Amino acid sequence: MHDPEADEDLDNDPDKSNAELVYIAMSAHGNSDADEPKTLSDAKRSLEWPKWEQAVQTELNQLQGMETWELVEPPEDRKPVGNKWVLVKKTNKEGEIIKYKARLVAKGYSQIPGMDYTETFVPVVRLETIRAILGLAAILDWEIGQMDVKGAYLNGTLKEEVYMRQPEGYSDGTYRVCKLKKTLYGLKQSGREWNIVLNRKLLDARFKRLFSDPCAYIRIKGDKIEIVTVWVDDLLIFTNDCALMDQLKRELRNMFEVTDLGEPRKIVGIEIERDRSKRTIKISQTKYIESILHKNGLTNANTVGMPLDPNTVLEKEEPETDDECDRDNGYASLVGSLMYAAIATRPDIAHAVQRLSSFTANPGMAHWTAAKRVLRYLSGTRELGIIYGPIADVKPEDQSIFVGYSDADYANDIRDRKSISGYLFKLGNGTITWSSKKQTTVASSTTEAEYMASAEAAKEAVWLRTLFKEIGFEQQDPTILFEDNTAAISIARDPQFHAKSKHFDVKHHYVREKLRDKYIDIHYCPTEDMIADILTKSLPKPRHEKLTKKLGMPIGLRGSVGK
C-alpha cells in the first residue's frame, strides 16, 4: 500500500535519492525533444537518418575500440539481455542542435540479481554541494570548467558474466551473443563500477575525497585549490588560478577520453549563467520548466503571483469520475517534475510542492487545480533563479561565512495537525540549501514545533560546516541560526528543566548540544524578516515576493506576474 507520508518531505536529504529524482524528471522532460526518434526504425524513416546513422556508427566504433564485448555462442543456462538505441539531440542554451548522439543501452531490467549483478549503488554529487561551491566561485571569482567523460561507463570492468543480444540493426546474421567485458550503459552495476574507476584515478592524482560528499574531490597545494565534482559522467571543475585550470584539464584528458565543454552552461537540467564583471552566478531551469509547461498544455497560460492561494485548504478527497481517475495517472509524474525544480533551483515553490506531494496516492480535482496553479506561477517566473555573489560592504574574509534561518508553521495540516518545518542557509546573496518538511510527530505548541525545526536546521548547519572545512573555508565562529520564537531560543540555550519541554523527544535536543559545542549560535529574528517563512506556508503575493527576493531570487525584474 502506498504511504502518503513517504511523499511529504522536500529537502536535500541524500536518502531521498536526488539522482533518481533527476533521472525521472529529466527522462520525462529535460532531455528529450518532440521530434527525436524513439527507435532505430523511426530514425531510419526520418529525413535526418544520415545524421543519426553517423551517430550510431560513432557509438559502435567506440564500443569496438574499447573491446566492450566478444561474440560467443549463447550459453544454454543463461538468457541474454536485450538492448536498444537511445537517440538524443544535444542543444545549446538557445535550443539550437549542436550534436546528434546515439547510445547503445542494455536492457538491465531483465538482469537476474545474484547472477547478472550484485551491487548497484552509484553516488552523485549533492545538489547543495554544487550550489555551495558555485556560490564560493562567484564570490571569490574562481575559474570554473565542465568536462564530459566520453563513454564513461565503458571504463568499468564487468566482474559478472553477462550476455547481451547483438545490437539492434547491426547483427552479423548469426545467433551469437555479446559476452560483455565492459560495463555498458543500462546494466545495473555499470554506474557503480565506473565510479570505482573514477575514484581510484582521482585518488592516485592525490585528490582527497570529501567525507561530507563522496562525489566531490579536492586537492590543495599551498594557496592553490582544485575541486572536482562528479555527476555520473559530468565533471564540474573549480580552481582559484587560471593556469591551474589548464593543468587540471590536461590531467583529466590523460585519465579518460573527455570533451571540454568550457565554462559550464548547463548540468543536469540546471542552467548556469555567469557575469564575471559583477561577480555573480545565476542558476535556473528555464528550459526544463518550459518543457513541463509544454507537456501540460500551459505554455501560454495566464500567470499567477504565488504558487498556492493562501486561502485554499487542500484535503484528502477521492476522484469522483472516470475522467478524474484517468488523470490520477499523471498527477504523481507532474508533482515529481515540479519537485526536481523545487530541490534544484526554486525554493520559492518548495512548500507548495511539499503540500502537493501529500496527495499523490489518490488526488482529486482540487489537487490537480492546485498543481496547475504552481505551473501557472512558473509560467510567469520561468526565468527566475538564484543569483550568487558577494554582499556589499562585507569584508572579503567574511564573504565565505554562511548563515541560516529556521521556522515552523504550527499544526499546519488539518488532517493530522502536524506542523511544517522550514530552514535555509545563505552564502553571500544566494540560498545554497533549504528544506520544507512535514514534522513526523504532532507538536503540542508553537514553541515545540519551532524547536523541532531548529534541530533539523542544526543538522544541516553541521553538515555545511564540515563541507566548508574540507574545501578550505572552515567557519571560525559558530554558525548563526536565525529563529523568530523566543521561547524556543530560551529552551535551546537553557539546559534547566522546563515544564514546557519535559515531553520533547531526545533527538530534538540536538540543537541544544550543538549550541553548547559552539557549532551554532541562535539569534532572534523578527517574524517579518524570517525568510524561512516561505518554506512553511502559502503567503500573500506581497510577502511571497519580498521573501523570494531575500532568497537571492530577484522576482519582478523582468515584469510582474499575475495575482
C-alpha positions in Angstrom: 0.0 0.0 0.0 1.2 3.5 -0.8 2.3 5.5 2.2 1.3 9.1 1.7 3.7 10.3 4.3 6.6 9.0 2.3 5.8 11.7 -0.2 5.7 14.6 2.2 9.4 15.5 2.5 11.0 18.0 0.3 14.6 18.6 1.3 18.2 17.8 0.3 18.5 14.6 2.2 20.5 12.1 0.1 18.3 9.3 1.2 15.6 10.8 -1.0 17.9 9.9 -3.9 18.4 13.2 -5.8 19.9 11.1 -8.6 16.7 9.1 -9.1 14.6 12.2 -8.9 16.7 13.9 -11.6 16.7 10.8 -13.8 12.9 10.5 -13.7 12.3 14.3 -14.2 14.9 14.6 -17.0 13.7 11.5 -18.8 10.2 12.9 -18.7 11.0 16.5 -19.7 14.5 17.7 -19.7 16.5 15.6 -22.1 14.0 14.9 -24.9 12.9 16.7 -28.0 9.5 16.3 -29.5 10.9 15.0 -32.8 13.6 12.7 -31.5 13.0 9.1 -32.8 12.1 6.6 -30.2 13.5 3.6 -32.1 16.1 2.9 -34.7 13.3 2.2 -37.1 11.9 5.6 -36.5 15.3 7.2 -37.2 15.6 5.3 -40.5 12.3 6.7 -41.7 13.2 10.3 -40.8 14.8 12.8 -43.1 17.6 13.1 -40.5 18.7 9.5 -40.9 22.1 10.3 -42.4 23.0 12.2 -39.2 21.5 9.5 -36.9 23.4 6.8 -38.9 26.7 8.7 -38.4 25.9 9.0 -34.7 25.2 5.3 -34.4 28.4 4.4 -36.3 30.4 6.6 -34.0 29.0 4.8 -31.0 29.7 1.4 -32.5 33.3 2.4 -33.3 33.8 3.5 -29.7 32.3 0.3 -28.3 34.5 -1.8 -30.6 37.6 0.3 -29.9 37.2 -0.3 -26.1 36.6 -4.0 -26.6 33.3 -3.9 -24.9 32.3 -7.4 -25.8 33.2 -10.5 -27.7 30.8 -12.6 -29.8 30.3 -16.1 -28.5 27.8 -18.9 -28.8 24.9 -18.4 -26.5 25.2 -20.5 -23.3 22.3 -22.8 -22.6 21.9 -21.8 -19.0 21.8 -18.0 -19.5 19.4 -15.7 -21.1 20.9 -12.7 -22.9 19.6 -9.3 -22.0 18.3 -7.1 -24.8 19.4 -3.7 -25.9 18.0 -0.5 -27.5 19.3 2.6 -29.2 18.7 5.9 -27.4 18.9 8.8 -29.8 19.2 12.3 -28.5 19.7 15.8 -30.0 22.1 17.8 -27.9 21.2 21.5 -27.9 22.8 24.7 -26.7 21.2 27.3 -24.4 19.4 28.8 -27.4 17.8 25.5 -28.3 20.0 25.0 -31.5 21.0 21.5 -32.3 24.8 21.1 -31.8 25.1 17.3 -31.9 23.2 14.1 -32.8 24.1 11.5 -30.2 23.4 7.7 -30.2 23.9 5.4 -27.3 23.5 1.7 -27.1 21.8 0.8 -23.8 21.5 -2.7 -22.3 18.0 -3.5 -21.0 19.3 -4.0 -17.5 15.8 -4.5 -16.1 15.9 -8.1 -17.3 19.1 -8.9 -15.3 18.9 -11.5 -12.6 20.0 -10.4 -9.1 22.9 -12.5 -7.7 23.7 -13.9 -11.2 24.0 -10.9 -13.6 24.8 -8.4 -10.9 25.3 -8.0 -7.1 25.8 -4.3 -6.1 24.3 -1.4 -7.9 24.5 1.8 -5.9 26.1 4.8 -7.7 26.7 8.1 -5.8 26.3 11.5 -7.4 27.3 14.9 -6.1 24.7 16.5 -3.9 22.9 19.5 -5.4 23.6 21.6 -2.3 27.3 20.9 -2.7 27.2 22.2 -6.3 25.3 25.3 -5.1 27.7 26.0 -2.2 30.8 25.7 -4.4 29.2 27.8 -7.2 28.4 30.4 -4.5 32.1 30.4 -3.4 33.2 30.6 -7.1 31.1 33.6 -7.7 32.2 35.5 -4.6 35.9 34.6 -5.0 36.0 34.8 -8.8 37.2 31.3 -9.3 37.8 29.6 -12.6 35.0 27.0 -13.5 35.1 24.4 -16.2 33.0 21.5 -17.3 34.1 18.2 -18.9 32.1 15.2 -20.1 33.7 11.8 -20.0 33.0 10.0 -23.3 31.6 6.5 -22.8 32.2 6.8 -19.1 30.6 3.5 -18.1 32.8 1.7 -20.6 35.8 2.4 -18.3 34.5 -0.1 -15.8 35.3 -3.8 -16.0 32.5 -6.2 -15.6 33.0 -8.7 -12.9 29.9 -10.9 -13.5 29.2 -12.9 -16.7 26.6 -11.0 -18.7 25.4 -11.9 -22.2 23.6 -9.5 -24.5 21.9 -9.8 -27.8 23.8 -8.3 -30.8 23.0 -4.5 -31.3 19.6 -3.9 -32.8 20.0 -3.4 -36.6 23.7 -4.4 -36.6 23.7 -8.2 -36.2 26.3 -10.3 -38.1 23.5 -12.7 -39.2 24.3 -15.4 -36.7 22.7 -16.4 -33.4 25.9 -15.5 -31.5 25.5 -13.1 -28.5 27.8 -10.5 -27.0 29.7 -11.6 -23.9 30.2 -8.3 -22.2 33.6 -7.3 -20.9 32.9 -3.7 -20.1 30.1 -2.1 -18.0 27.7 -1.0 -20.8 25.1 1.7 -20.2 21.9 0.3 -18.9 23.4 -2.5 -16.8 22.5 -2.2 -13.1 26.1 -2.4 -11.9 27.6 -0.1 -14.6 27.4 3.2 -12.6 29.0 1.8 -9.5 31.9 0.2 -11.5 32.5 3.5 -13.3 32.5 5.4 -10.0 35.1 2.9 -8.6 37.4 3.6 -11.5 37.0 7.3 -11.4 37.6 7.4 -7.6 40.8 5.4 -8.0 42.1 7.7 -10.7 41.5 10.8 -8.7 42.9 9.4 -5.5 46.1 8.4 -7.5 46.3 12.0 -8.6 46.4 13.0 -4.9 42.9 14.3 -4.7 41.1 13.9 -1.4 37.5 12.5 -1.4 35.3 14.6 0.8 33.7 12.9 3.8 30.8 15.4 3.5 30.2 14.4 -0.1 31.8 11.3 -1.7 31.3 12.7 -5.2 33.4 15.9 -4.5 37.2 15.8 -4.5 39.7 18.5 -3.5 43.5 19.0 -4.0 45.2 21.8 -2.1 48.8 22.8 -2.8 49.7 25.8 -0.7 47.2 28.5 -1.6 46.1 26.7 -4.8 42.7 25.0 -4.7 41.4 22.4 -7.2 37.9 20.9 -6.8 36.2 18.2 -9.0 32.5 17.3 -8.5 31.1 14.2 -10.2 27.6 13.6 -11.6 28.0 10.3 -13.3 30.0 11.3 -16.4 29.6 15.1 -15.9 32.5 16.8 -14.2 32.5 20.3 -12.8 36.0 21.6 -12.0 36.9 24.6 -9.9 40.3 26.3 -9.4 41.4 29.6 -7.9 44.1 30.0 -10.6 43.7 30.2 -14.4 46.9 28.3 -15.2 45.9 25.6 -12.7 42.6 25.1 -14.6 44.5 24.3 -17.8 46.8 21.9 -16.0 43.9 20.1 -14.4 42.1 19.7 -17.7 45.3 18.1 -19.1 45.4 15.7 -16.2 41.8 14.6 -16.8 42.5 14.2 -20.5 45.3 11.8 -19.6 42.9 9.8 -17.4 39.9 9.5 -19.7 38.7 10.5 -23.1 36.8 13.7 -22.3 35.1 16.6 -24.0 36.0 20.0 -22.8 32.7 22.0 -22.6 34.4 25.2 -21.4 32.6 27.3 -18.8 29.5 25.4 -17.7 26.3 26.4 -19.2 24.1 23.5 -18.1 24.3 20.5 -15.9 21.5 18.0 -15.2 18.9 20.5 -16.4 20.3 23.4 -14.3 21.3 26.4 -16.4 24.3 28.4 -15.2 24.9 32.0 -16.2 27.9 33.9 -15.1 28.7 37.7 -15.1 32.3 38.0 -14.0 32.2 41.8 -14.1 29.6 41.7 -11.3 31.0 38.5 -9.7 27.6 36.8 -10.0 26.5 33.3 -11.0 22.8 32.6 -11.6 21.3 29.1 -11.6 17.9 28.5 -13.1 15.8 25.9 -15.0 14.0 27.9 -17.7 14.2 25.2 -20.4 13.2 22.5 -18.0 10.2 24.5 -16.8 9.2 25.3 -20.3 9.2 21.5 -21.1 6.9 20.9 -18.2 4.6 23.7 -19.3 4.5 22.3 -22.8 3.7 18.8 -21.7 0.8 20.1 -19.7 -0.5 22.5 -22.3 0.2 25.6 -20.3 3.0 27.3 -22.2 0.9 30.4 -22.7 -1.3 30.1 -19.6 -2.4 33.1 -17.6 0.1 33.6 -14.8 -0.4 34.0 -11.0 1.7 35.7 -8.4 2.2 32.9 -5.9 2.4 29.1 -6.1 -0.6 28.4 -3.9 -3.5 30.5 -2.9 -3.1 31.0 0.9 -6.9 30.8 1.3 -7.1 27.3 -0.3 -7.2 24.3 2.0 -6.2 21.0 0.5 -7.8 18.0 2.0 -7.8 14.3 1.1 -10.5 13.6 -1.4 -11.4 10.8 -3.7 -11.8 11.0 -7.5 -15.5 11.1 -8.4 -15.5 10.3 -12.1 -13.7 8.0 -14.6 -12.0 11.1 -16.1 -10.6 12.1 -12.8 -9.3 8.5 -12.2 -7.6 8.7 -15.6 -6.0 12.0 -14.7 -4.6 10.5 -11.5 -2.1 8.6 -13.5 -0.3 11.8 -14.4 -0.5 13.6 -11.1 2.4 11.9 -9.5 4.5 12.5 -12.6 3.7 16.2 -12.6 4.5 16.5 -8.9 7.8 14.7 -9.4 8.7 17.1 -12.2 7.9 20.1 -10.0 9.8 18.5 -7.2 13.1 18.5 -9.2 12.7 22.2 -9.8 11.9 22.7 -6.1 15.0 20.9 -4.9 17.4 22.3 -7.6 16.8 26.0 -8.1 13.3 27.0 -7.0 13.0 27.2 -3.2 10.1 29.6 -3.8 7.9 26.6 -4.7 9.3 24.2 -2.2 6.4 24.5 0.3 3.8 24.3 -2.5 5.3 21.1 -3.9 5.7 19.6 -0.4 1.9 20.1 0.1 1.0 18.7 -3.3 3.2 15.6 -2.7 0.9 14.6 0.2 -1.8 13.6 -2.2 -0.1 11.5 -4.9 -1.8 8.3 -3.8 -5.3 9.4 -4.7 -5.6 13.0 -5.9 -8.8 14.8 -6.6 -9.8 17.7 -8.7 -8.7 20.3 -6.1 -5.2 18.9 -6.1 -5.0 19.0 -9.8 -6.2 22.6 -9.8 -3.5 23.5 -7.2 -0.8 21.7 -9.2 -1.8 23.6 -12.3 -1.6 26.8 -10.3 2.0 26.1 -9.5 2.6 25.6 -13.2 0.9 29.0 -13.9 3.2 30.6 -11.3 6.2 29.0 -13.0 5.0 30.2 -16.4 5.3 33.8 -15.2 8.6 33.3 -13.4 10.2 30.7 -15.8 13.5 32.7 -15.9 13.7 33.2 -12.2 16.7 31.7 -10.5 19.1 32.0 -7.6 21.9 34.6 -8.0 25.1 34.0 -6.1 27.5 36.8 -5.4 29.2 38.9 -2.6 27.4 41.0 -0.2 28.1 44.7 -0.5 30.0 46.3 2.5 31.1 42.9 3.9 34.8 42.3 4.4 36.3 39.9 1.9 37.4 37.4 4.6 33.8 37.3 5.8 32.2 36.6 2.4 32.6 32.8 2.8 30.5 32.8 6.1 27.1 31.3 5.7 24.0 31.9 7.9 20.8 30.0 8.5 17.1 30.7 9.1 14.7 28.3 10.8 10.9 28.4 11.1 7.8 26.3 11.6 4.1 26.6 10.9 2.2 25.1 13.8 -0.4 22.4 13.2 -0.5 23.3 9.5 -2.1 20.1 8.3 -5.8 19.9 9.2 -5.8 16.1 8.6 -3.3 15.2 11.3 -2.4 18.6 12.9 1.3 18.1 12.2 3.5 21.1 11.7 5.8 22.1 8.8 9.5 22.7 9.4 11.5 25.0 7.1 15.1 26.1 7.0 17.5 27.6 4.6 21.2 28.7 4.6 22.6 31.6 2.6 26.1 32.2 1.3 26.6 35.8 0.2 23.4 36.9 -1.6 22.1 33.4 -2.5 20.5 30.5 -0.8 22.6 27.3 -1.0 20.4 24.8 0.8 16.8 24.6 2.0 14.1 22.3 3.3 10.3 22.2 3.6 9.3 19.2 5.5 6.3 17.9 7.5 7.2 17.0 11.0 6.9 13.4 12.0 5.2 13.9 15.3 2.4 16.3 16.5 3.8 19.3 18.3 1.8 20.4 21.4 2.7 24.0 20.9 4.2 26.6 18.6 7.3 26.5 20.8 7.7 22.8 20.3 7.2 23.0 16.6 9.9 25.7 16.3 12.3 23.8 18.5 11.9 20.7 16.3 12.5 22.8 13.2 15.7 24.3 14.7 17.0 20.8 15.4 16.7 19.9 11.7 18.4 23.2 10.8 21.2 22.5 13.2 21.9 19.2 11.5 22.2 21.0 8.1 24.5 23.6 9.7 26.9 20.9 11.0 27.0 19.2 7.6 27.7 22.6 5.8 30.4 23.4 8.3 32.1 20.0 7.5 31.8 20.7 3.8 33.3 24.2 4.1 36.1 23.0 6.4 37.1 20.3 3.9 37.3 22.7 1.0 39.4 25.1 3.0 36.9 27.6 4.4 36.4 26.5 8.0 33.9 28.6 9.8 35.9 30.1 12.7 32.8 31.2 14.7 29.6 29.4 15.5 27.1 29.5 12.5 24.4 32.0 13.1 20.9 30.4 13.0 18.1 32.9 13.0 14.9 32.0 14.8 11.7 34.0 15.4 10.4 32.2 18.5 11.9 33.5 21.8 10.6 30.6 23.8 12.3 28.0 21.5 15.5 30.0 21.8 15.3 30.0 25.6 14.8 26.3 25.7 17.8 25.7 23.4 20.0 28.0 25.5 18.9 26.9 29.0 19.6 23.3 29.9 17.5 23.5 33.0 14.2 21.7 33.3 11.2 23.4 31.6 7.7 22.3 32.1 7.0 23.1 28.5 9.7 20.8 27.2 9.7 17.8 29.6 8.0 15.7 26.9 10.3 16.7 24.0 11.9 13.8 22.2 15.6 13.4 23.0 16.6 13.8 19.3 15.3 17.4 19.2 17.8 18.4 21.9 20.5 18.0 19.3 20.2 21.8 18.8 21.0 22.4 22.5 24.1 20.2 22.2 25.4 22.0 19.1 24.7 25.3 20.7 26.8 24.2 23.7 29.6 22.9 21.5 29.6 26.3 19.6 28.8 24.8 16.3 25.8 27.2 16.1 24.6 30.3 17.8 20.8 31.1 17.7 19.8 34.7 17.2 16.4 36.2 17.4 14.9 37.4 14.1 11.6 39.4 13.9 8.9 37.4 12.2 8.5 39.9 9.4 12.2 39.3 8.4 12.1 35.5 8.8 12.9 34.3 5.3 12.2 30.6 6.1 8.5 31.6 6.4 8.2 31.0 2.7 9.1 27.3 3.3 6.4 26.7 5.8 3.2 28.2 4.5 1.4 29.7 1.5 1.8 33.5 1.6 0.0 36.5 0.1 1.7 37.9 -3.0 3.4 40.9 -1.4 5.1 38.8 1.3 5.8 36.0 -1.1 7.7 38.4 -3.5 9.5 40.0 -0.6 10.8 36.7 0.8 11.6 35.4 -2.7 13.9 38.4 -3.2 15.6 37.6 0.1 16.3 34.1 -1.1 18.5 35.7 -3.7 15.9 35.4 -6.4 15.1 38.9 -7.9 11.5 38.3 -8.8 9.8 41.0 -10.8 12.9 42.3 -12.6 11.5 41.2 -16.0 7.9 42.1 -15.4 5.4 41.1 -12.8 3.3 38.0 -12.7 -0.4 37.8 -12.0 -2.5 37.8 -8.9 
